[in-house]
Amino acid sequence: MVSDRNDASSPVVTTSRRSHTGAWVVAVILILVYALPLRGLLRSQGPPMEEGFMLAFPEFVLNGLRPNRDFLHLYGPGSLWALAGTYKLFGVSLAAERWFGVLQQVGIIAGVAGLARYWGRLMALTAGLVAIAFVIPPIGLTALAWDGAVALLVLGLLCALEGRRRIQNAATALKFSFSAGLLLGLGLTFRPDLVIAATLGGCCASWGLGNKFFKRMIAGAAIGVSPYILHLFLSGPMNIIRGMVLDPVFKLRGGRGLPIPPSWSQFDSVLQRVGAEQLPRWPAPISSPAQLALWFWVLIFSVFFILGVSIWSIRRERARFNARALLAIGALSLGMLPQAIQRADSAHLSWVSCVPLAFLPIAVLELNHLLRPKANNRRGVTLAIATAALLLFAVTPHFTARIYADYTAQSFGYRRTAVPITHHGRLFYYGRPEVQGAAESLLARIDSISKPGDRLFVGTADLRRTPYSDAYLYYLLPWLTPATYFVEMDPGMANAEDSRMPSDLASADVVVLSSIWRDWSEPNTSVDFGSLKSTKVLVRDFCLDNSFGGGIYELYTRRPKPGACPTGTTPPTLPPLEG
């Protein structure tokens, strides 16, 4: 039978030596499972744009540049400032960025396991393992703002529920309430779009505990989000509103969205197709695209199933702590769900699934308790563990078990496909040897023709289409100044008619254009041709200095004066205007 010892009405919270030992056993198992693929993850390819800008942006901040004023950053300043502090202490490096990513992922796993321990150590272990399976695969250890935000939110929710559990001790409960609000607020400085998740989860966790508890949480949250005051002062209100709200919502969505539901027979995402080609074959009853489509529906079902079971449990036993905890977890999951719907690829589904799918087995356990309240709990535990196994090995094996196994194999020296691109002590991993050779030749040539402080522009081979960027090049060339606001190239924004990209390009000294993403094809507006203005600036002001890797990268330098290009360089031409 599911334990009711943690009801809000319980007068005392006690622990025993045996419970401490059990908690340590769970922690050690989770650490070992997480550590197995860690060496492979640290030496694997990262996404060139996403990991590139998480390496470059915090260094820009250290150099005095400001997000949303000097460069586009779609999210809050919290992750950039946290990484900038890390780089200040440990130096700007891929290792520092990825270990910060490890810290964020461990925060998610610890928060999930900590919440799940209300249903026992075995459920804490089960939920933690499911969280690991969904946290690792999306894009390795890249220290994205989403992971940091989710880690802070689940830890904040854990504090709120601990306050609820200890409500008989008012002073302790209020300390937990304040800590909960602080963590939830800090999470919103990483990802402000999680405000619904933070609000729903926090309100459900504190529901019925009185104004003092709730006000203390609000006070903590106010302090947590207070860095936005500094951000508004440094970058300017209109720059922030345009960069974080208006442009992403009204310009970007059409170029990033994917069909809902996902296609059953093929991947809609370019990055999904590229990633699938690099993974080993893995037996499964249904294909990878079909698993993705099934996963989408299972995720949506899980969120509402958790909410439904928790509401039923509360109606049955209003003071039951576990029911209130499950409701708060379901509410948090509901607020996270838009991230999966806006772009239904495996990365976005994984980012959301690490919470609701980790608690789907626990919701099954709770349902068993509701249906058989006086029966032995063994059946419920068995059903819960079976649910977790089905999720990982029947519904999503190509996106969880296979990727975990592949990274683990890489940790022990098998199937290593990433190759290092090195430049003046800085390192970035790429999954294609031909790109490595082209990039290192490009970087050596840039060294010979540029000087510190020159302005660098990195873009796409056809500047009318801006679906992706090799932003990692800014990190490998830190002595050059970014020439464009659009380090992160986004369709509908960088290539819009009213974009500032043409004037940014006109200010550059060195231009690198990449053809790696020339064949980008998704069922959205990212394939549409945008403004020709930037291309006209390229033709007018620059000459082709050299091409590397058979056209993978092209390097352009500024014309010394209007007219013919110098000897050894080639004048660029306008692309065909079809489309």
C-alpha positions as CSV (number, residue, x, y, z in Angstrom):
1,M,0.0,0.0,0.0
2,V,1.3,3.5,-0.8
3,S,2.5,5.2,2.3
4,D,0.4,8.0,3.8
5,R,3.1,8.9,6.4
6,N,3.8,12.2,4.6
7,D,0.4,13.7,4.8
8,A,0.3,17.4,5.4
9,S,-1.3,16.6,8.7
10,S,1.6,14.5,10.0
11,P,3.0,16.2,13.2
12,V,6.6,15.1,12.8
13,V,9.0,14.2,10.0
14,T,11.5,11.5,11.0
15,T,14.3,9.7,9.3
16,S,16.2,6.6,10.2
17,R,19.7,5.2,9.6
18,R,18.1,2.7,7.2
19,S,16.4,5.4,5.2
20,H,19.7,7.3,4.9
21,T,21.4,4.1,3.7
22,G,18.7,3.5,1.2
23,A,19.0,7.0,-0.1
24,W,22.7,6.7,-0.6
25,V,22.3,3.4,-2.5
26,V,19.8,5.1,-4.9
27,A,22.2,8.1,-5.3
28,V,25.2,5.8,-6.0
29,I,23.3,3.8,-8.6
30,L,22.1,6.9,-10.4
31,I,25.6,8.4,-10.4
32,L,27.1,5.2,-11.8
33,V,24.4,5.0,-14.6
34,Y,24.9,8.7,-15.5
35,A,28.7,8.3,-15.4
36,L,28.9,5.4,-17.8
37,P,28.3,7.4,-21.0
38,L,30.0,10.6,-19.6
39,R,33.4,10.2,-21.2
40,G,31.7,9.6,-24.6
41,L,29.5,12.6,-24.1
42,L,32.5,14.9,-23.2
43,R,34.2,13.9,-26.5
44,S,31.2,13.8,-28.8
45,Q,30.1,16.3,-31.4
46,G,27.9,19.2,-30.2
47,P,25.4,21.1,-32.3
48,P,27.5,23.7,-34.2
49,M,25.0,26.6,-33.7
50,E,23.5,25.8,-30.2
51,E,26.8,24.8,-28.5
52,G,28.6,27.4,-30.5
53,F,26.6,30.2,-29.1
54,M,26.6,28.8,-25.6
55,L,30.4,29.0,-25.9
56,A,30.5,32.4,-27.6
57,F,27.7,34.4,-26.0
58,P,29.0,34.3,-22.4
59,E,32.4,35.3,-23.6
60,F,30.8,38.2,-25.5
61,V,29.3,39.2,-22.1
62,L,32.7,39.1,-20.5
63,N,33.9,41.4,-23.3
64,G,31.2,43.9,-22.5
65,L,28.6,43.0,-25.2
66,R,25.0,42.8,-24.1
67,P,22.4,40.3,-25.1
68,N,19.5,41.6,-27.2
69,R,21.3,44.8,-27.7
70,D,24.5,43.6,-29.4
71,F,23.5,40.1,-30.3
72,L,20.3,38.1,-30.5
73,H,19.5,35.9,-27.5
74,L,16.0,34.4,-27.4
75,Y,16.0,33.6,-23.7
76,G,16.7,35.2,-20.4
77,P,20.1,36.4,-19.3
78,G,20.5,33.9,-16.4
79,S,22.3,31.1,-18.3
80,L,24.7,33.5,-20.1
81,W,25.6,35.2,-16.8
82,A,26.1,31.9,-15.0
83,L,28.3,30.6,-17.8
84,A,30.2,33.9,-18.0
85,G,31.0,33.5,-14.3
86,T,32.1,29.9,-14.9
87,Y,34.3,31.0,-17.8
88,K,35.8,33.8,-15.6
89,L,36.8,31.3,-13.0
90,F,37.9,28.4,-15.2
91,G,38.6,29.9,-18.6
92,V,36.6,29.8,-21.9
93,S,36.7,26.2,-23.1
94,L,34.5,23.4,-24.3
95,A,35.3,21.4,-21.2
96,A,34.1,24.2,-18.9
97,E,30.9,24.6,-20.9
98,R,30.1,20.9,-20.9
99,W,30.8,20.4,-17.2
100,F,28.4,23.2,-16.6
101,G,26.0,21.2,-18.7
102,V,26.7,18.2,-16.5
103,L,25.8,20.2,-13.4
104,Q,22.5,21.3,-15.0
105,Q,21.6,17.7,-16.0
106,V,22.5,16.4,-12.5
107,G,20.2,19.1,-11.1
108,I,17.3,17.7,-13.1
109,I,18.0,14.1,-12.2
110,A,18.5,15.0,-8.5
111,G,15.3,17.0,-8.5
112,V,13.2,14.3,-10.2
113,A,14.6,11.6,-7.9
114,G,14.1,13.8,-4.8
115,L,10.4,14.3,-5.8
116,A,9.9,10.7,-6.5
117,R,11.3,9.6,-3.2
118,Y,7.9,10.5,-1.6
119,W,6.7,7.2,-3.1
120,G,9.7,5.2,-1.8
121,R,13.3,4.6,-2.7
122,L,12.5,2.2,-5.5
123,M,10.3,4.8,-7.2
124,A,13.0,7.4,-6.7
125,L,15.5,5.1,-8.5
126,T,13.0,4.3,-11.3
127,A,12.1,8.0,-11.9
128,G,15.8,9.0,-11.8
129,L,16.7,6.4,-14.4
130,V,13.9,7.5,-16.7
131,A,15.1,11.1,-16.3
132,I,18.6,10.1,-17.2
133,A,17.4,8.3,-20.4
134,F,15.6,11.5,-21.5
135,V,18.1,14.1,-20.3
136,I,21.2,12.8,-22.1
137,P,20.1,12.2,-25.7
138,P,18.8,15.6,-27.0
139,I,22.2,17.4,-27.7
140,G,24.7,15.8,-25.3
141,L,26.1,18.0,-22.6
142,T,25.5,21.4,-24.3
143,A,24.7,23.8,-21.5
144,L,21.5,25.2,-22.9
145,A,19.3,27.5,-20.9
146,W,16.4,25.0,-20.9
147,D,18.3,22.4,-18.9
148,G,19.3,25.0,-16.3
149,A,15.8,26.3,-16.0
150,V,14.2,22.8,-15.6
151,A,16.8,21.9,-13.0
152,L,16.0,25.0,-11.0
153,L,12.2,24.5,-11.4
154,V,12.2,20.9,-10.2
155,L,14.5,21.7,-7.3
156,G,12.2,24.7,-6.5
157,L,9.2,22.4,-6.6
158,L,11.0,19.9,-4.3
159,C,11.7,22.7,-1.8
160,A,8.0,23.8,-1.9
161,L,6.8,20.3,-1.2
162,E,9.3,19.9,1.6
163,G,7.9,23.0,3.1
164,R,4.4,21.5,2.8
165,R,5.6,18.2,4.3
166,R,7.1,20.1,7.3
167,I,4.2,22.6,7.7
168,Q,3.9,21.7,11.4
169,N,7.2,23.4,12.0
170,A,6.4,26.9,10.8
171,A,9.9,28.3,10.8
172,T,11.3,25.4,8.7
173,A,8.4,25.4,6.4
174,L,8.8,29.1,5.6
175,K,12.5,28.7,4.9
176,F,11.7,26.0,2.4
177,S,8.9,28.2,0.9
178,F,11.3,31.1,0.4
179,S,14.0,28.8,-1.1
180,A,11.3,27.4,-3.5
181,G,10.3,30.8,-4.7
182,L,14.0,31.8,-5.1
183,L,14.8,28.7,-7.2
184,L,11.6,29.1,-9.3
185,G,12.4,32.8,-10.0
186,L,16.0,32.0,-10.9
187,G,14.7,29.4,-13.3
188,L,12.7,32.1,-15.1
189,T,15.9,34.1,-15.6
190,F,17.1,31.2,-17.7
191,R,13.8,30.6,-19.6
192,P,11.1,33.2,-19.1
193,D,8.7,31.1,-21.3
194,L,8.5,28.6,-18.4
195,V,6.6,31.2,-16.3
196,I,3.4,29.1,-16.7
197,A,5.1,25.9,-15.5
198,A,6.7,27.7,-12.5
199,T,3.4,29.4,-11.6
200,L,1.2,26.3,-11.9
201,G,3.7,24.1,-10.0
202,G,4.4,26.6,-7.2
203,C,0.7,27.3,-6.7
204,C,-0.3,23.7,-6.6
205,A,2.5,22.9,-4.1
206,S,1.5,25.7,-1.8
207,W,-2.3,25.3,-2.2
208,G,-4.1,25.4,1.1
209,L,-1.1,26.2,3.3
210,G,-2.1,29.8,4.1
211,N,-1.1,33.3,3.1
212,K,2.2,33.4,5.1
213,F,3.6,30.3,3.2
214,F,2.5,31.7,-0.2
215,K,3.8,35.2,0.5
216,R,7.2,33.9,1.5
217,M,7.4,32.0,-1.7
218,I,6.4,35.1,-3.7
219,A,9.1,37.1,-1.9
220,G,11.7,34.5,-2.9
221,A,10.5,34.5,-6.5
222,A,10.7,38.3,-6.6
223,I,14.3,38.1,-5.6
224,G,14.9,35.3,-8.1
225,V,13.7,37.2,-11.1
226,S,15.2,40.5,-9.9
227,P,18.2,40.1,-12.4
228,Y,15.8,41.1,-15.1
229,I,16.0,44.7,-13.6
230,L,19.7,44.7,-14.4
231,H,19.1,43.2,-17.8
232,L,16.5,45.9,-18.6
233,F,19.0,48.6,-17.6
234,L,21.9,47.2,-19.5
235,S,20.2,46.2,-22.8
236,G,17.2,48.5,-22.9
237,P,13.5,47.6,-22.6
238,M,12.6,47.7,-26.3
239,N,15.7,45.6,-27.3
240,I,14.6,43.0,-24.8
241,I,11.0,43.0,-25.8
242,R,11.8,42.8,-29.4
243,G,14.5,40.1,-29.0
244,M,12.8,37.9,-26.4
245,V,9.1,38.3,-27.3
246,L,8.1,40.0,-30.5
247,D,10.6,38.6,-33.0
248,P,10.5,35.0,-31.7
249,V,6.7,34.9,-31.5
250,F,5.8,36.7,-34.6
251,K,8.7,36.1,-37.0
252,L,10.5,32.9,-35.9
253,R,7.7,30.4,-35.3
254,G,6.9,29.9,-38.9
255,G,10.4,28.9,-39.7
256,R,10.9,26.6,-36.7
257,G,7.6,24.8,-36.3
258,L,7.1,21.2,-37.5
259,P,3.9,19.3,-38.3
260,I,1.6,18.2,-35.4
261,P,1.5,15.3,-34.9
262,P,4.9,14.2,-36.3
263,S,4.9,12.2,-39.5
264,W,4.7,8.4,-39.0
265,S,6.9,7.5,-42.0
266,Q,9.6,10.1,-42.1
267,F,11.4,12.7,-40.0
268,D,10.3,16.2,-40.6
269,S,13.4,17.8,-39.0
270,V,16.6,18.2,-40.9
271,L,18.7,17.8,-37.7
272,Q,16.8,14.7,-36.8
273,R,17.6,13.1,-40.2
274,V,21.2,14.0,-39.9
275,G,21.5,12.7,-36.4
276,A,19.7,9.4,-37.3
277,E,22.2,8.7,-40.0
278,Q,25.1,8.7,-37.5
279,L,23.6,6.2,-35.1
280,P,24.0,2.4,-35.3
281,R,21.2,0.1,-36.4
282,W,19.0,-1.0,-33.5
283,P,16.2,-3.5,-33.7
284,A,12.7,-2.2,-32.8
285,P,9.1,-3.2,-33.6
286,I,8.4,0.1,-35.3
287,S,10.6,2.6,-37.2
288,S,12.3,5.6,-35.7
289,P,9.8,8.2,-37.2
290,A,6.9,6.0,-35.9
291,Q,8.5,5.9,-32.5
292,L,8.7,9.7,-32.5
293,A,5.0,10.1,-33.5
294,L,4.0,7.6,-30.8
295,W,6.2,9.3,-28.2
296,F,4.4,12.6,-29.0
297,W,1.0,11.2,-28.1
298,V,2.3,9.3,-25.1
299,L,3.9,12.5,-23.7
300,I,0.6,14.4,-24.0
301,F,-1.3,11.5,-22.5
302,S,1.1,11.3,-19.6
303,V,0.7,14.9,-18.6
304,F,-3.1,14.7,-18.4
305,F,-2.9,11.2,-16.9
306,I,-0.8,12.5,-14.0
307,L,-3.1,15.4,-13.5
308,G,-6.2,13.2,-13.6
309,V,-4.9,10.6,-11.1
310,S,-3.7,13.3,-8.7
311,I,-7.1,15.1,-8.8
312,W,-8.9,11.8,-8.2
313,S,-6.6,11.0,-5.3
314,I,-7.1,14.4,-3.7
315,R,-10.9,14.1,-4.0
316,R,-10.6,10.7,-2.3
317,E,-8.2,11.8,0.5
318,R,-7.9,15.6,0.6
319,A,-5.1,15.7,3.2
320,R,-3.0,13.1,1.3
321,F,0.5,14.6,0.8
322,N,1.5,12.3,-2.1
323,A,-1.7,13.3,-4.0
324,R,-0.8,17.0,-3.6
325,A,2.8,16.4,-4.7
326,L,1.7,14.5,-7.8
327,L,-0.7,17.4,-8.7
328,A,2.1,19.9,-8.4
329,I,4.3,17.7,-10.6
330,G,1.5,17.4,-13.2
331,A,0.9,21.1,-13.2
332,L,4.6,21.8,-13.7
333,S,4.6,19.3,-16.6
334,L,1.5,21.0,-18.2
335,G,3.4,24.3,-18.2
336,M,6.3,22.6,-19.9
337,L,4.2,21.0,-22.6
338,P,4.2,23.9,-25.2
339,Q,8.0,23.4,-25.7
340,A,7.2,19.9,-27.1
341,I,4.3,21.1,-29.3
342,Q,6.0,24.1,-30.8
343,R,8.7,21.9,-32.5
344,A,8.0,18.1,-32.2
345,D,11.4,16.7,-32.8
346,S,13.2,14.3,-30.4
347,A,15.2,17.1,-28.7
348,H,12.1,19.1,-27.7
349,L,10.2,16.0,-26.7
350,S,13.1,14.9,-24.5
351,W,13.4,18.3,-22.9
352,V,9.8,18.0,-21.7
353,S,9.7,14.2,-21.2
354,C,12.4,14.2,-18.4
355,V,9.7,15.2,-15.9
356,P,6.2,13.8,-16.9
357,L,7.5,10.5,-18.3
358,A,9.6,10.1,-15.2
359,F,6.4,10.4,-13.2
360,L,4.1,8.3,-15.4
361,P,5.2,5.1,-13.5
362,I,4.4,6.9,-10.2
363,A,1.0,7.9,-11.5
364,V,0.4,4.2,-12.4
365,L,1.4,3.4,-8.8
366,E,-1.0,6.0,-7.5
367,L,-3.8,4.7,-9.7
368,N,-3.3,1.2,-8.3
369,H,-3.5,2.6,-4.8
370,L,-6.8,4.3,-5.7
371,L,-8.3,1.2,-7.2
372,R,-7.0,-1.3,-4.6
373,P,-6.4,0.9,-1.4
374,K,-6.2,-2.1,0.9
375,A,-4.2,-4.4,-1.3
376,N,-0.5,-5.2,-1.0
377,N,1.5,-2.5,-2.8
378,R,3.7,-5.0,-4.7
379,R,1.5,-5.1,-7.7
380,G,1.5,-1.3,-8.1
381,V,5.3,-1.2,-7.9
382,T,5.6,-4.0,-10.5
383,L,3.2,-2.1,-12.8
384,A,5.2,1.1,-12.3
385,I,8.5,-0.5,-13.2
386,A,7.0,-2.2,-16.2
387,T,5.6,1.2,-17.4
388,A,9.1,2.7,-17.2
389,A,10.6,-0.3,-19.1
390,L,8.0,0.0,-21.8
391,L,8.7,3.7,-22.2
392,L,12.4,3.2,-22.7
393,F,12.5,-0.1,-24.6
394,A,9.2,-0.2,-26.6
395,V,8.0,3.4,-27.1
396,T,11.3,5.3,-27.5
397,P,14.2,2.8,-27.8
398,H,15.9,4.6,-30.7
399,F,15.9,7.9,-28.8
400,T,16.8,6.7,-25.3
401,A,18.3,3.2,-25.0
402,R,20.1,3.3,-28.3
403,I,21.7,6.7,-27.7
404,Y,22.6,5.9,-24.2
405,A,24.3,2.6,-25.4
406,D,26.1,4.5,-28.1
407,Y,27.6,7.1,-25.8
408,T,28.5,4.4,-23.3
409,A,30.3,2.5,-26.1
410,Q,32.2,5.7,-27.0
411,S,33.2,6.1,-23.4
412,F,35.1,2.8,-23.8
413,G,36.6,3.7,-27.2
414,Y,34.1,2.1,-29.5
415,R,32.3,4.0,-32.4
416,R,33.9,7.3,-31.8
417,T,32.9,9.4,-34.8
418,A,33.6,13.0,-33.6
419,V,36.9,14.6,-34.6
420,P,38.5,17.6,-32.9
421,I,38.8,21.0,-34.6
422,T,41.6,22.8,-32.7
423,H,42.7,26.4,-33.0
424,H,45.2,28.2,-30.6
425,G,44.3,25.9,-27.7
426,R,40.6,25.9,-28.3
427,L,38.7,22.8,-29.2
428,F,35.4,21.9,-30.8
429,Y,34.2,18.4,-31.9
430,Y,32.6,17.8,-35.2
431,G,31.1,14.6,-36.7
432,R,32.5,14.9,-40.2
433,P,36.2,14.6,-40.9
434,E,35.9,16.7,-44.1
435,V,34.5,19.6,-42.1
436,Q,37.3,19.3,-39.7
437,G,39.9,19.7,-42.5
438,A,38.1,22.5,-44.1
439,A,37.6,24.4,-40.8
440,E,41.2,24.1,-39.7
441,S,42.4,25.3,-43.1
442,L,39.9,28.2,-43.0
443,L,41.0,29.2,-39.5
444,A,44.7,29.2,-40.5
445,R,43.9,31.4,-43.5
446,I,41.9,33.9,-41.3
447,D,44.9,34.1,-39.0
448,S,47.1,35.2,-41.8
449,I,44.8,37.9,-43.2
450,S,43.2,39.4,-40.1
451,K,44.3,41.3,-37.0
452,P,42.8,41.5,-33.5
453,G,39.6,43.6,-33.4
454,D,38.6,42.9,-37.0
455,R,34.9,42.2,-37.4
456,L,33.8,38.6,-38.3
457,F,30.6,37.6,-40.0
458,V,29.6,33.9,-40.2
459,G,26.6,33.1,-42.3
460,T,25.0,30.8,-44.8
461,A,26.2,30.2,-48.4
462,D,23.0,31.8,-49.7
463,L,22.1,34.7,-47.4
464,R,18.5,34.7,-48.5
465,R,18.0,31.5,-46.4
466,T,19.2,31.5,-42.8
467,P,18.0,28.3,-41.1
468,Y,21.2,27.6,-39.2
469,S,24.7,28.9,-38.4
470,D,28.2,27.5,-37.7
471,A,28.3,29.8,-34.6
472,Y,31.2,27.7,-33.1
473,L,33.6,29.7,-35.4
474,Y,33.1,32.8,-33.2
475,Y,34.3,30.8,-30.2
476,L,37.4,29.6,-32.1
477,L,38.3,33.2,-33.2
478,P,37.8,35.1,-30.0
479,W,40.1,38.0,-31.0
480,L,37.8,39.0,-33.8
481,T,34.7,41.1,-33.0
482,P,31.3,39.7,-34.0
483,A,30.0,41.8,-36.9
484,T,26.4,40.8,-36.7
485,Y,23.5,40.7,-34.2
486,F,22.5,37.4,-35.8
487,V,25.2,35.1,-34.5
488,E,22.3,32.7,-34.2
489,M,20.8,32.6,-37.7
490,D,17.0,32.3,-37.5
491,P,14.7,32.1,-40.5
492,G,12.2,34.9,-40.8
493,M,14.4,37.1,-38.7
494,A,18.0,37.3,-40.1
495,N,16.7,37.2,-43.7
496,A,13.7,39.5,-43.2
497,E,13.3,42.6,-45.4
498,D,13.6,44.8,-42.4
499,S,16.5,42.9,-40.9
500,R,19.7,44.7,-39.8
501,M,21.8,41.9,-41.3
502,P,22.7,43.9,-44.5
503,S,24.2,46.8,-42.5
504,D,25.9,44.3,-40.1
505,L,27.5,42.6,-43.1
506,A,28.6,45.9,-44.5
507,S,30.6,46.5,-41.3
508,A,32.5,43.2,-41.5
509,D,36.2,42.8,-42.3
510,V,36.1,39.0,-42.7
511,V,33.1,36.9,-43.9
512,V,32.7,33.2,-43.7
513,L,29.8,31.5,-45.5
514,S,29.0,27.9,-44.9
515,S,27.3,25.5,-47.4
516,I,26.9,22.7,-44.9
517,W,23.2,23.5,-44.5
518,R,22.6,24.3,-48.2
519,D,20.2,21.3,-48.5
520,W,18.2,22.3,-45.5
521,S,14.6,21.1,-46.1
522,E,11.7,21.2,-43.6
523,P,7.9,21.6,-44.0
524,N,8.0,25.2,-42.8
525,T,9.0,28.6,-43.9
526,S,12.7,28.0,-43.3
527,V,13.0,26.9,-46.9
528,D,11.6,30.2,-48.2
529,F,13.9,32.7,-49.8
530,G,14.1,36.0,-47.9
531,S,15.6,39.4,-48.6
532,L,18.3,39.8,-51.3
533,K,19.8,42.8,-49.5
534,S,22.6,41.0,-47.7
535,T,23.7,39.2,-50.9
536,K,23.9,42.5,-52.7
537,V,26.1,43.9,-49.9
538,L,28.4,40.8,-50.3
539,V,28.7,41.4,-54.0
540,R,29.3,45.1,-53.7
541,D,31.8,45.1,-50.8
542,F,33.6,41.8,-50.7
543,C,35.8,39.5,-52.7
544,L,36.2,35.7,-52.5
545,D,39.6,35.0,-50.9
546,N,39.4,31.2,-50.9
547,S,37.2,28.2,-50.7
548,F,37.9,25.3,-48.3
549,G,36.8,21.6,-48.4
550,G,35.3,21.8,-51.9
551,G,33.1,24.7,-51.0
552,I,32.2,23.7,-47.5
553,Y,33.4,27.1,-46.3
554,E,34.1,30.2,-48.4
555,L,36.2,33.1,-47.0
556,Y,35.5,36.7,-48.2
557,T,37.6,39.8,-47.5
558,R,36.6,43.4,-47.9
559,R,37.5,45.1,-51.1
560,P,40.2,47.7,-50.5
561,K,38.2,50.2,-52.5
562,P,35.2,50.1,-54.9
563,G,36.0,48.4,-58.2
564,A,37.8,45.2,-59.2
565,C,38.9,42.6,-56.7
566,P,42.6,42.4,-56.0
567,T,44.7,39.7,-57.7
568,G,44.2,36.3,-56.2
569,T,40.6,36.9,-55.2
570,T,37.3,36.5,-57.1
571,P,34.3,38.9,-57.2
572,P,31.1,37.1,-56.0
573,T,28.0,37.1,-58.1
574,L,24.3,37.2,-57.3
575,P,22.7,33.8,-57.0
576,P,19.9,32.7,-59.3
577,L,16.8,34.6,-58.3
578,E,14.3,31.7,-58.6
579,G,12.2,30.9,-55.5
